[in-house]
Amino acid sequence: MQKAGSKPTELKISRRTALAGLSAGALAVAMPRLGRAADDTVRIGFPTPLTGPFAAEARDQVKCAELAVKLVNDKGGIGGRKVELLVRDDKLNAGEAATRTLELIEKDKVHAVVGALSSAVQLAVNEVTRARGVIYVSISQSDTINEAKDFSKYTFHEALNPHMTTAAVAQHTFKKGMKVAHLVADYAYGHEMLRGFKRAQAVIGADSVGEILHPFGAADYSTFMPRLMSMRPDVLCISNFGRDQANAIKQAVDFGVKQQMKIVVPVLLHNQRLAVGADVFEGVVGGANYYWGLETQSKSAADFNAAFRAANGGAIPTDYGAYGYSGVASLLQAMQAAGGTDTDKVVDALEKLQYDLTKGPQHYRKCDHQSVQSVLVLESKKKSAMANDNDLFAILANDAGSEDMLRSCSELGHAT
């Protein structure tokens, strides 16, 4: 765990430096795509931060990715070939992620890569896979990976992006004339969420009264709270992730922030709500890709929940777990449609894929391979309103997927 006030390790290393530091591996990046080993196994690489402050979400991703593989294997695999998931710990570090990804491609001969949980780390993975001509399905929120400078034909983004989540949350919490303050993690995720919230504010007519950046992994937020309260906002947007979210909200509540303003977050995290309890999160509003309670509204959610419960002793899947499932399962559906693992055929199949795995219809937009999907807006329940221990959130809105929710292809730098 890093000391409070330090930058995350991933941010100390540029993507170029990370790759350049890989010695012989870096030379291999520039080489043409190697042929995959001719055998009977379909191999999917899965880098994710099994250690560090995002470990709880990463473990959920792995469980759900394993479920996607199991369900396909139970039906005979891909054209009779069994699927194998190769999980690697990227340690929330860009250089480590690049190294592990190169090993997956060159040593393990994976046919595709799915994973990563940090916006900066996923860009390092993407740089390796696109240079090697290997399909990469990212399951971490990011606006940057869709932009032309980081995009390639092999890049697919299954997760929501900050533009989508902040717009949905703002639409259901901001009003014209409201004053909004921001507490923001000082790295890519936080900056992209801040940009999204401010863009949504401009459309709605809400006004920023100030923003404070905090270091990744901060344990103490006490110096920030009096400053935020002195701004006298109607809404406080806390844009951070993992344990940072739990710590920031807990300390805001200790300072009495909720008596003065509404707390909203771009992504309301299942595991962090569990970590600090109902009283702390009560009334906090945020976006989500998935919530198990959708099973009363969606057959695919009910089927996904049932399969996960059967494989995990009755437990429920989480938000970031669902990304692991849909990222791997959509890839495997495309491989089925392509009749195998030929990269170009699978890319073509992914571009044409219409899938419904956890919550309703989704597809990958042609220009940037962003998954067009619904966005949930959730509110954390007070303890007395919970029907059971899993009844964490109320669904305030379920905004249907539409390309109108996305930044335009031309804004992202793609030819139209």
TORKOL-4160 file (C-alpha; in steps of 0.2 Angstrom, whole numbers, padded with zeros to 4 digits, m for minus):
416
<pt num="1" X="0000" Y="0000" Z="0000"/>
<pt num="2" X="0007" Y="0017" Z="m0004"/>
<pt num="3" X="0009" Y="0031" Z="0008"/>
<pt num="4" X="m0004" Y="0045" Z="0008"/>
<pt num="5" X="0001" Y="0059" Z="m0003"/>
<pt num="6" X="0011" Y="0049" Z="m0015"/>
<pt num="7" X="0006" Y="0046" Z="m0034"/>
<pt num="8" X="0000" Y="0029" Z="m0039"/>
<pt num="9" X="0015" Y="0019" Z="m0046"/>
<pt num="10" X="0006" Y="0017" Z="m0062"/>
<pt num="11" X="0007" Y="0036" Z="m0065"/>
<pt num="12" X="0025" Y="0037" Z="m0062"/>
<pt num="13" X="0028" Y="0027" Z="m0078"/>
<pt num="14" X="0023" Y="0034" Z="m0095"/>
<pt num="15" X="0017" Y="0021" Z="m0107"/>
<pt num="16" X="0032" Y="0024" Z="m0118"/>
<pt num="17" X="0044" Y="0022" Z="m0104"/>
<pt num="18" X="0035" Y="0007" Z="m0097"/>
<pt num="19" X="0037" Y="m0002" Z="m0114"/>
<pt num="20" X="0055" Y="0004" Z="m0117"/>
<pt num="21" X="0060" Y="m0003" Z="m0100"/>
<pt num="22" X="0055" Y="m0020" Z="m0105"/>
<pt num="23" X="0072" Y="m0024" Z="m0114"/>
<pt num="24" X="0069" Y="m0038" Z="m0126"/>
<pt num="25" X="0051" Y="m0038" Z="m0123"/>
<pt num="26" X="0050" Y="m0020" Z="m0130"/>
<pt num="27" X="0059" Y="m0025" Z="m0146"/>
<pt num="28" X="0046" Y="m0039" Z="m0148"/>
<pt num="29" X="0032" Y="m0026" Z="m0148"/>
<pt num="30" X="0038" Y="m0019" Z="m0164"/>
<pt num="31" X="0038" Y="m0036" Z="m0172"/>
<pt num="32" X="0024" Y="m0042" Z="m0183"/>
<pt num="33" X="0011" Y="m0053" Z="m0175"/>
<pt num="34" X="0016" Y="m0070" Z="m0171"/>
<pt num="35" X="0006" Y="m0085" Z="m0176"/>
<pt num="36" X="m0003" Y="m0094" Z="m0162"/>
<pt num="37" X="0001" Y="m0111" Z="m0157"/>
<pt num="38" X="m0009" Y="m0124" Z="m0166"/>
<pt num="39" X="m0018" Y="m0133" Z="m0153"/>
<pt num="40" X="m0035" Y="m0137" Z="m0146"/>
<pt num="41" X="m0036" Y="m0123" Z="m0133"/>
<pt num="42" X="m0043" Y="m0106" Z="m0134"/>
<pt num="43" X="m0033" Y="m0095" Z="m0122"/>
<pt num="44" X="m0039" Y="m0078" Z="m0115"/>
<pt num="45" X="m0026" Y="m0068" Z="m0106"/>
<pt num="46" X="m0034" Y="m0058" Z="m0091"/>
<pt num="47" X="m0023" Y="m0045" Z="m0082"/>
<pt num="48" X="m0031" Y="m0037" Z="m0067"/>
<pt num="49" X="m0024" Y="m0029" Z="m0050"/>
<pt num="50" X="m0026" Y="m0044" Z="m0038"/>
<pt num="51" X="m0016" Y="m0034" Z="m0026"/>
<pt num="52" X="m0018" Y="m0016" Z="m0021"/>
<pt num="53" X="m0032" Y="m0005" Z="m0017"/>
<pt num="54" X="m0043" Y="m0011" Z="m0031"/>
<pt num="55" X="m0041" Y="m0030" Z="m0027"/>
<pt num="56" X="m0059" Y="m0032" Z="m0021"/>
<pt num="57" X="m0066" Y="m0027" Z="m0038"/>
<pt num="58" X="m0052" Y="m0037" Z="m0047"/>
<pt num="59" X="m0057" Y="m0053" Z="m0038"/>
<pt num="60" X="m0075" Y="m0051" Z="m0043"/>
<pt num="61" X="m0069" Y="m0048" Z="m0061"/>
<pt num="62" X="m0060" Y="m0065" Z="m0061"/>
<pt num="63" X="m0075" Y="m0074" Z="m0053"/>
<pt num="64" X="m0086" Y="m0068" Z="m0067"/>
<pt num="65" X="m0074" Y="m0071" Z="m0081"/>
<pt num="66" X="m0072" Y="m0089" Z="m0075"/>
<pt num="67" X="m0090" Y="m0091" Z="m0075"/>
<pt num="68" X="m0091" Y="m0085" Z="m0093"/>
<pt num="69" X="m0078" Y="m0097" Z="m0098"/>
<pt num="70" X="m0086" Y="m0111" Z="m0088"/>
<pt num="71" X="m0103" Y="m0109" Z="m0097"/>
<pt num="72" X="m0095" Y="m0109" Z="m0114"/>
<pt num="73" X="m0085" Y="m0125" Z="m0110"/>
<pt num="74" X="m0100" Y="m0133" Z="m0102"/>
<pt num="75" X="m0108" Y="m0132" Z="m0120"/>
<pt num="76" X="m0093" Y="m0139" Z="m0129"/>
<pt num="77" X="m0081" Y="m0124" Z="m0130"/>
<pt num="78" X="m0078" Y="m0114" Z="m0146"/>
<pt num="79" X="m0080" Y="m0126" Z="m0160"/>
<pt num="80" X="m0076" Y="m0141" Z="m0149"/>
<pt num="81" X="m0060" Y="m0132" Z="m0142"/>
<pt num="82" X="m0060" Y="m0129" Z="m0123"/>
<pt num="83" X="m0057" Y="m0111" Z="m0117"/>
<pt num="84" X="m0044" Y="m0107" Z="m0104"/>
<pt num="85" X="m0043" Y="m0091" Z="m0094"/>
<pt num="86" X="m0025" Y="m0085" Z="m0089"/>
<pt num="87" X="m0026" Y="m0073" Z="m0075"/>
<pt num="88" X="m0011" Y="m0062" Z="m0071"/>
<pt num="89" X="m0009" Y="m0049" Z="m0057"/>
<pt num="90" X="m0005" Y="m0032" Z="m0065"/>
<pt num="91" X="m0002" Y="m0025" Z="m0048"/>
<pt num="92" X="m0010" Y="m0008" Z="m0053"/>
<pt num="93" X="0006" Y="m0004" Z="m0062"/>
<pt num="94" X="0008" Y="0001" Z="m0080"/>
<pt num="95" X="0025" Y="m0007" Z="m0082"/>
<pt num="96" X="0020" Y="m0023" Z="m0074"/>
<pt num="97" X="0004" Y="m0024" Z="m0084"/>
<pt num="98" X="0014" Y="m0022" Z="m0100"/>
<pt num="99" X="0026" Y="m0036" Z="m0095"/>
<pt num="100" X="0013" Y="m0048" Z="m0090"/>
<pt num="101" X="0003" Y="m0044" Z="m0107"/>
<pt num="102" X="0019" Y="m0047" Z="m0117"/>
<pt num="103" X="0021" Y="m0064" Z="m0108"/>
<pt num="104" X="0003" Y="m0069" Z="m0111"/>
<pt num="105" X="0006" Y="m0065" Z="m0130"/>
<pt num="106" X="0023" Y="m0072" Z="m0133"/>
<pt num="107" X="0025" Y="m0086" Z="m0120"/>
<pt num="108" X="0007" Y="m0092" Z="m0117"/>
<pt num="109" X="0001" Y="m0088" Z="m0135"/>
<pt num="110" X="m0016" Y="m0081" Z="m0130"/>
<pt num="111" X="m0028" Y="m0077" Z="m0144"/>
<pt num="112" X="m0035" Y="m0062" Z="m0135"/>
<pt num="113" X="m0033" Y="m0051" Z="m0119"/>
<pt num="114" X="m0047" Y="m0045" Z="m0108"/>
<pt num="115" X="m0045" Y="m0035" Z="m0092"/>
<pt num="116" X="m0037" Y="m0021" Z="m0082"/>
<pt num="117" X="m0046" Y="m0010" Z="m0069"/>
<pt num="118" X="m0036" Y="0006" Z="m0070"/>
<pt num="119" X="m0038" Y="0019" Z="m0084"/>
<pt num="120" X="m0019" Y="0022" Z="m0085"/>
<pt num="121" X="m0014" Y="0003" Z="m0084"/>
<pt num="122" X="m0027" Y="m0002" Z="m0098"/>
<pt num="123" X="m0018" Y="0010" Z="m0109"/>
<pt num="124" X="m0002" Y="0001" Z="m0107"/>
<pt num="125" X="m0010" Y="m0016" Z="m0110"/>
<pt num="126" X="m0018" Y="m0008" Z="m0126"/>
<pt num="127" X="m0002" Y="m0002" Z="m0132"/>
<pt num="128" X="0006" Y="m0019" Z="m0131"/>
<pt num="129" X="m0009" Y="m0028" Z="m0139"/>
<pt num="130" X="m0012" Y="m0016" Z="m0153"/>
<pt num="131" X="0007" Y="m0017" Z="m0158"/>
<pt num="132" X="0006" Y="m0036" Z="m0158"/>
<pt num="133" X="m0011" Y="m0036" Z="m0167"/>
<pt num="134" X="m0020" Y="m0045" Z="m0153"/>
<pt num="135" X="m0038" Y="m0041" Z="m0148"/>
<pt num="136" X="m0040" Y="m0032" Z="m0132"/>
<pt num="137" X="m0057" Y="m0030" Z="m0123"/>
<pt num="138" X="m0055" Y="m0017" Z="m0110"/>
<pt num="139" X="m0066" Y="m0018" Z="m0094"/>
<pt num="140" X="m0060" Y="m0002" Z="m0085"/>
<pt num="141" X="m0069" Y="0015" Z="m0087"/>
<pt num="142" X="m0059" Y="0026" Z="m0098"/>
<pt num="143" X="m0063" Y="0040" Z="m0111"/>
<pt num="144" X="m0045" Y="0040" Z="m0118"/>
<pt num="145" X="m0045" Y="0022" Z="m0125"/>
<pt num="146" X="m0059" Y="0027" Z="m0137"/>
<pt num="147" X="m0049" Y="0042" Z="m0144"/>
<pt num="148" X="m0041" Y="0040" Z="m0161"/>
<pt num="149" X="m0023" Y="0042" Z="m0154"/>
<pt num="150" X="m0025" Y="0026" Z="m0143"/>
<pt num="151" X="m0037" Y="0016" Z="m0153"/>
<pt num="152" X="m0034" Y="0002" Z="m0165"/>
<pt num="153" X="m0044" Y="m0011" Z="m0175"/>
<pt num="154" X="m0040" Y="m0023" Z="m0161"/>
<pt num="155" X="m0046" Y="m0012" Z="m0146"/>
<pt num="156" X="m0064" Y="m0015" Z="m0139"/>
<pt num="157" X="m0070" Y="m0006" Z="m0124"/>
<pt num="158" X="m0084" Y="m0016" Z="m0115"/>
<pt num="159" X="m0085" Y="m0004" Z="m0099"/>
<pt num="160" X="m0095" Y="0012" Z="m0098"/>
<pt num="161" X="m0084" Y="0027" Z="m0100"/>
<pt num="162" X="m0084" Y="0043" Z="m0089"/>
<pt num="163" X="m0093" Y="0053" Z="m0101"/>
<pt num="164" X="m0108" Y="0041" Z="m0100"/>
<pt num="165" X="m0108" Y="0039" Z="m0081"/>
<pt num="166" X="m0106" Y="0057" Z="m0076"/>
<pt num="167" X="m0119" Y="0063" Z="m0089"/>
<pt num="168" X="m0132" Y="0050" Z="m0082"/>
<pt num="169" X="m0128" Y="0055" Z="m0064"/>
<pt num="170" X="m0129" Y="0073" Z="m0067"/>
<pt num="171" X="m0145" Y="0072" Z="m0076"/>
<pt num="172" X="m0154" Y="0064" Z="m0061"/>
<pt num="173" X="m0146" Y="0074" Z="m0048"/>
<pt num="174" X="m0141" Y="0092" Z="m0054"/>
<pt num="175" X="m0153" Y="0106" Z="m0057"/>
<pt num="176" X="m0151" Y="0123" Z="m0066"/>
<pt num="177" X="m0143" Y="0135" Z="m0054"/>
<pt num="178" X="m0136" Y="0122" Z="m0042"/>
<pt num="179" X="m0118" Y="0125" Z="m0035"/>
<pt num="180" X="m0107" Y="0110" Z="m0037"/>
<pt num="181" X="m0090" Y="0106" Z="m0028"/>
<pt num="182" X="m0078" Y="0092" Z="m0033"/>
<pt num="183" X="m0066" Y="0081" Z="m0024"/>
<pt num="184" X="m0055" Y="0072" Z="m0037"/>
<pt num="185" X="m0042" Y="0059" Z="m0036"/>
<pt num="186" X="m0027" Y="0066" Z="m0045"/>
<pt num="187" X="m0024" Y="0053" Z="m0059"/>
<pt num="188" X="m0033" Y="0049" Z="m0076"/>
<pt num="189" X="m0049" Y="0042" Z="m0068"/>
<pt num="190" X="m0052" Y="0057" Z="m0058"/>
<pt num="191" X="m0048" Y="0069" Z="m0071"/>
<pt num="192" X="m0059" Y="0061" Z="m0084"/>
<pt num="193" X="m0074" Y="0060" Z="m0072"/>
<pt num="194" X="m0071" Y="0079" Z="m0067"/>
<pt num="195" X="m0071" Y="0083" Z="m0085"/>
<pt num="196" X="m0087" Y="0073" Z="m0088"/>
<pt num="197" X="m0096" Y="0081" Z="m0073"/>
<pt num="198" X="m0091" Y="0099" Z="m0078"/>
<pt num="199" X="m0097" Y="0095" Z="m0096"/>
<pt num="200" X="m0114" Y="0089" Z="m0089"/>
<pt num="201" X="m0115" Y="0104" Z="m0078"/>
<pt num="202" X="m0113" Y="0116" Z="m0093"/>
<pt num="203" X="m0128" Y="0108" Z="m0102"/>
<pt num="204" X="m0139" Y="0108" Z="m0086"/>
<pt num="205" X="m0134" Y="0125" Z="m0080"/>
<pt num="206" X="m0126" Y="0120" Z="m0064"/>
<pt num="207" X="m0111" Y="0130" Z="m0058"/>
<pt num="208" X="m0094" Y="0124" Z="m0051"/>
<pt num="209" X="m0089" Y="0133" Z="m0035"/>
<pt num="210" X="m0072" Y="0124" Z="m0033"/>
<pt num="211" X="m0062" Y="0108" Z="m0035"/>
<pt num="212" X="m0049" Y="0100" Z="m0024"/>
<pt num="213" X="m0037" Y="0086" Z="m0030"/>
<pt num="214" X="m0032" Y="0073" Z="m0018"/>
<pt num="215" X="m0018" Y="0060" Z="m0020"/>
<pt num="216" X="m0021" Y="0042" Z="m0025"/>
<pt num="217" X="m0022" Y="0031" Z="m0009"/>
<pt num="218" X="m0025" Y="0045" Z="0003"/>
<pt num="219" X="m0029" Y="0040" Z="0020"/>
<pt num="220" X="m0033" Y="0057" Z="0028"/>
<pt num="221" X="m0046" Y="0069" Z="0020"/>
<pt num="222" X="m0048" Y="0080" Z="0035"/>
<pt num="223" X="m0039" Y="0094" Z="0027"/>
<pt num="224" X="m0051" Y="0094" Z="0012"/>
<pt num="225" X="m0067" Y="0094" Z="0021"/>
<pt num="226" X="m0068" Y="0111" Z="0029"/>
<pt num="227" X="m0062" Y="0119" Z="0012"/>
<pt num="228" X="m0076" Y="0110" Z="0003"/>
<pt num="229" X="m0089" Y="0115" Z="0016"/>
<pt num="230" X="m0084" Y="0133" Z="0015"/>
<pt num="231" X="m0088" Y="0133" Z="m0003"/>
<pt num="232" X="m0107" Y="0130" Z="0002"/>
<pt num="233" X="m0111" Y="0119" Z="m0013"/>
<pt num="234" X="m0128" Y="0110" Z="m0015"/>
<pt num="235" X="m0119" Y="0095" Z="m0022"/>
<pt num="236" X="m0102" Y="0087" Z="m0018"/>
<pt num="237" X="m0095" Y="0076" Z="m0032"/>
<pt num="238" X="m0082" Y="0064" Z="m0026"/>
<pt num="239" X="m0073" Y="0056" Z="m0041"/>
<pt num="240" X="m0061" Y="0042" Z="m0035"/>
<pt num="241" X="m0061" Y="0023" Z="m0034"/>
<pt num="242" X="m0059" Y="0008" Z="m0023"/>
<pt num="243" X="m0054" Y="0011" Z="m0005"/>
<pt num="244" X="m0052" Y="0030" Z="m0009"/>
<pt num="245" X="m0071" Y="0031" Z="m0012"/>
<pt num="246" X="m0075" Y="0022" Z="0005"/>
<pt num="247" X="m0062" Y="0033" Z="0015"/>
<pt num="248" X="m0067" Y="0049" Z="0007"/>
<pt num="249" X="m0086" Y="0047" Z="0010"/>
<pt num="250" X="m0084" Y="0040" Z="0028"/>
<pt num="251" X="m0073" Y="0056" Z="0032"/>
<pt num="252" X="m0086" Y="0067" Z="0024"/>
<pt num="253" X="m0100" Y="0060" Z="0034"/>
<pt num="254" X="m0089" Y="0062" Z="0050"/>
<pt num="255" X="m0087" Y="0080" Z="0046"/>
<pt num="256" X="m0106" Y="0082" Z="0044"/>
<pt num="257" X="m0105" Y="0086" Z="0025"/>
<pt num="258" X="m0122" Y="0077" Z="0022"/>
<pt num="259" X="m0131" Y="0089" Z="0033"/>
<pt num="260" X="m0126" Y="0103" Z="0021"/>
<pt num="261" X="m0125" Y="0095" Z="0003"/>
<pt num="262" X="m0129" Y="0080" Z="m0007"/>
<pt num="263" X="m0115" Y="0068" Z="m0011"/>
<pt num="264" X="m0114" Y="0060" Z="m0028"/>
<pt num="265" X="m0101" Y="0049" Z="m0036"/>
<pt num="266" X="m0098" Y="0044" Z="m0054"/>
<pt num="267" X="m0098" Y="0026" Z="m0050"/>
<pt num="268" X="m0106" Y="0019" Z="m0034"/>
<pt num="269" X="m0096" Y="0004" Z="m0029"/>
<pt num="270" X="m0104" Y="m0012" Z="m0022"/>
<pt num="271" X="m0088" Y="m0017" Z="m0012"/>
<pt num="272" X="m0085" Y="0000" Z="m0005"/>
<pt num="273" X="m0103" Y="0001" Z="0001"/>
<pt num="274" X="m0101" Y="m0016" Z="0010"/>
<pt num="275" X="m0084" Y="m0011" Z="0017"/>
<pt num="276" X="m0090" Y="0004" Z="0027"/>
<pt num="277" X="m0109" Y="0001" Z="0029"/>
<pt num="278" X="m0126" Y="0008" Z="0026"/>
<pt num="279" X="m0125" Y="0022" Z="0038"/>
<pt num="280" X="m0110" Y="0030" Z="0029"/>
<pt num="281" X="m0117" Y="0028" Z="0011"/>
<pt num="282" X="m0135" Y="0032" Z="0015"/>
<pt num="283" X="m0142" Y="0044" Z="0002"/>
<pt num="284" X="m0126" Y="0044" Z="m0009"/>
<pt num="285" X="m0131" Y="0043" Z="m0028"/>
<pt num="286" X="m0120" Y="0036" Z="m0042"/>
<pt num="287" X="m0119" Y="0028" Z="m0058"/>
<pt num="288" X="m0116" Y="0009" Z="m0061"/>
<pt num="289" X="m0115" Y="m0003" Z="m0076"/>
<pt num="290" X="m0124" Y="m0017" Z="m0066"/>
<pt num="291" X="m0134" Y="m0021" Z="m0050"/>
<pt num="292" X="m0140" Y="m0038" Z="m0046"/>
<pt num="293" X="m0157" Y="m0030" Z="m0042"/>
<pt num="294" X="m0160" Y="m0028" Z="m0060"/>
<pt num="295" X="m0166" Y="m0046" Z="m0060"/>
<pt num="296" X="m0184" Y="m0040" Z="m0058"/>
<pt num="297" X="m0183" Y="m0030" Z="m0074"/>
<pt num="298" X="m0172" Y="m0040" Z="m0085"/>
<pt num="299" X="m0172" Y="m0058" Z="m0090"/>
<pt num="300" X="m0153" Y="m0058" Z="m0094"/>
<pt num="301" X="m0149" Y="m0051" Z="m0077"/>
<pt num="302" X="m0160" Y="m0064" Z="m0069"/>
<pt num="303" X="m0151" Y="m0078" Z="m0079"/>
<pt num="304" X="m0134" Y="m0070" Z="m0075"/>
<pt num="305" X="m0137" Y="m0070" Z="m0056"/>
<pt num="306" X="m0144" Y="m0088" Z="m0056"/>
<pt num="307" X="m0128" Y="m0094" Z="m0065"/>
<pt num="308" X="m0117" Y="m0084" Z="m0053"/>
<pt num="309" X="m0126" Y="m0090" Z="m0038"/>
<pt num="310" X="m0125" Y="m0108" Z="m0044"/>
<pt num="311" X="m0106" Y="m0107" Z="m0046"/>
<pt num="312" X="m0102" Y="m0097" Z="m0030"/>
<pt num="313" X="m0112" Y="m0104" Z="m0016"/>
<pt num="314" X="m0127" Y="m0092" Z="m0018"/>
<pt num="315" X="m0117" Y="m0076" Z="m0018"/>
<pt num="316" X="m0123" Y="m0062" Z="m0030"/>
<pt num="317" X="m0112" Y="m0054" Z="m0044"/>
<pt num="318" X="m0106" Y="m0036" Z="m0042"/>
<pt num="319" X="m0104" Y="m0021" Z="m0053"/>
<pt num="320" X="m0086" Y="m0024" Z="m0058"/>
<pt num="321" X="m0088" Y="m0042" Z="m0058"/>
<pt num="322" X="m0101" Y="m0040" Z="m0072"/>
<pt num="323" X="m0088" Y="m0032" Z="m0083"/>
<pt num="324" X="m0077" Y="m0047" Z="m0081"/>
<pt num="325" X="m0092" Y="m0058" Z="m0087"/>
<pt num="326" X="m0098" Y="m0047" Z="m0101"/>
<pt num="327" X="m0080" Y="m0043" Z="m0107"/>
<pt num="328" X="m0076" Y="m0062" Z="m0109"/>
<pt num="329" X="m0093" Y="m0068" Z="m0114"/>
<pt num="330" X="m0095" Y="m0055" Z="m0128"/>
<pt num="331" X="m0078" Y="m0060" Z="m0135"/>
<pt num="332" X="m0082" Y="m0079" Z="m0134"/>
<pt num="333" X="m0099" Y="m0075" Z="m0143"/>
<pt num="334" X="m0089" Y="m0067" Z="m0157"/>
<pt num="335" X="m0077" Y="m0082" Z="m0158"/>
<pt num="336" X="m0092" Y="m0093" Z="m0160"/>
<pt num="337" X="m0099" Y="m0082" Z="m0174"/>
<pt num="338" X="m0081" Y="m0082" Z="m0182"/>
<pt num="339" X="m0080" Y="m0100" Z="m0181"/>
<pt num="340" X="m0063" Y="m0100" Z="m0172"/>
<pt num="341" X="m0049" Y="m0088" Z="m0166"/>
<pt num="342" X="m0043" Y="m0080" Z="m0182"/>
<pt num="343" X="m0040" Y="m0062" Z="m0177"/>
<pt num="344" X="m0047" Y="m0053" Z="m0192"/>
<pt num="345" X="m0063" Y="m0064" Z="m0192"/>
<pt num="346" X="m0066" Y="m0061" Z="m0173"/>
<pt num="347" X="m0064" Y="m0042" Z="m0175"/>
<pt num="348" X="m0077" Y="m0042" Z="m0189"/>
<pt num="349" X="m0088" Y="m0053" Z="m0178"/>
<pt num="350" X="m0086" Y="m0041" Z="m0163"/>
<pt num="351" X="m0090" Y="m0026" Z="m0174"/>
<pt num="352" X="m0107" Y="m0035" Z="m0179"/>
<pt num="353" X="m0111" Y="m0042" Z="m0163"/>
<pt num="354" X="m0128" Y="m0039" Z="m0154"/>
<pt num="355" X="m0127" Y="m0046" Z="m0137"/>
<pt num="356" X="m0137" Y="m0047" Z="m0121"/>
<pt num="357" X="m0128" Y="m0054" Z="m0107"/>
<pt num="358" X="m0132" Y="m0046" Z="m0090"/>
<pt num="359" X="m0144" Y="m0031" Z="m0092"/>
<pt num="360" X="m0151" Y="m0029" Z="m0110"/>
<pt num="361" X="m0145" Y="m0026" Z="m0128"/>
<pt num="362" X="m0128" Y="m0020" Z="m0131"/>
<pt num="363" X="m0117" Y="m0018" Z="m0146"/>
<pt num="364" X="m0099" Y="m0011" Z="m0151"/>
<pt num="365" X="m0100" Y="0005" Z="m0160"/>
<pt num="366" X="m0091" Y="0004" Z="m0177"/>
<pt num="367" X="m0079" Y="0019" Z="m0176"/>
<pt num="368" X="m0072" Y="0017" Z="m0159"/>
<pt num="369" X="m0078" Y="0000" Z="m0153"/>
<pt num="370" X="m0086" Y="0007" Z="m0137"/>
<pt num="371" X="m0100" Y="m0004" Z="m0130"/>
<pt num="372" X="m0116" Y="0005" Z="m0132"/>
<pt num="373" X="m0126" Y="0000" Z="m0116"/>
<pt num="374" X="m0138" Y="0006" Z="m0102"/>
<pt num="375" X="m0132" Y="0016" Z="m0087"/>
<pt num="376" X="m0140" Y="0014" Z="m0070"/>
<pt num="377" X="m0141" Y="0028" Z="m0057"/>
<pt num="378" X="m0142" Y="0021" Z="m0040"/>
<pt num="379" X="m0145" Y="0028" Z="m0022"/>
<pt num="380" X="m0138" Y="0019" Z="m0007"/>
<pt num="381" X="m0152" Y="0014" Z="0005"/>
<pt num="382" X="m0153" Y="0017" Z="0023"/>
<pt num="383" X="m0152" Y="0001" Z="0034"/>
<pt num="384" X="m0170" Y="0001" Z="0039"/>
<pt num="385" X="m0175" Y="0001" Z="0021"/>
<pt num="386" X="m0165" Y="m0014" Z="0016"/>
<pt num="387" X="m0175" Y="m0030" Z="0014"/>
<pt num="388" X="m0159" Y="m0041" Z="0016"/>
<pt num="389" X="m0140" Y="m0039" Z="0017"/>
<pt num="390" X="m0139" Y="m0038" Z="m0002"/>
<pt num="391" X="m0152" Y="m0025" Z="m0004"/>
<pt num="392" X="m0140" Y="m0011" Z="m0005"/>
<pt num="393" X="m0146" Y="0001" Z="m0018"/>
<pt num="394" X="m0162" Y="0008" Z="m0025"/>
<pt num="395" X="m0163" Y="0010" Z="m0044"/>
<pt num="396" X="m0167" Y="0028" Z="m0048"/>
<pt num="397" X="m0165" Y="0027" Z="m0067"/>
<pt num="398" X="m0160" Y="0014" Z="m0080"/>
<pt num="399" X="m0155" Y="0025" Z="m0095"/>
<pt num="400" X="m0156" Y="0014" Z="m0111"/>
<pt num="401" X="m0141" Y="0012" Z="m0121"/>
<pt num="402" X="m0140" Y="0024" Z="m0136"/>
<pt num="403" X="m0126" Y="0031" Z="m0147"/>
<pt num="404" X="m0132" Y="0048" Z="m0142"/>
<pt num="405" X="m0125" Y="0045" Z="m0124"/>
<pt num="406" X="m0107" Y="0045" Z="m0132"/>
<pt num="407" X="m0095" Y="0058" Z="m0138"/>
<pt num="408" X="m0096" Y="0059" Z="m0157"/>
<pt num="409" X="m0084" Y="0049" Z="m0168"/>
<pt num="410" X="m0077" Y="0065" Z="m0175"/>
<pt num="411" X="m0074" Y="0073" Z="m0157"/>
<pt num="412" X="m0064" Y="0057" Z="m0153"/>
<pt num="413" X="m0054" Y="0060" Z="m0169"/>
<pt num="414" X="m0061" Y="0046" Z="m0180"/>
<pt num="415" X="m0064" Y="0049" Z="m0198"/>
<pt num="416" X="m0083" Y="0049" Z="m0202"/>
